[in-house]
Amino acid sequence: MVAPTQDLTITGNLDLDGTATNLATLTVSGASDLGANVETTGIQTYNDAVTLSSDVILTAPRAPLPRGWTAPTPAAQL
């Protein structure tokens, strides 16, 4: 997922299998399954459980830690 720099708000669950870049902010109201990297210039907000289904890099100047993190291996990068 490549978008111009803009806010992205997802009402519901997120199942991300492709890299999300060029986002200003990302807000997800439901559960998130992150299988790819996420890069924002602002805050990433995950309001429910987040599962890292592969090695993932989250890039943001400020990223609140979500509740309910699970990762497949200790190699996942946050």
Summary of the structure (lengths in Angstrom):
residues: 78
radius of gyration: 11.2
end to end distance: 19.5
largest distance: 32.1
contacts: 220
relative contact order: 0.22
helix: 0%
strand: 40%
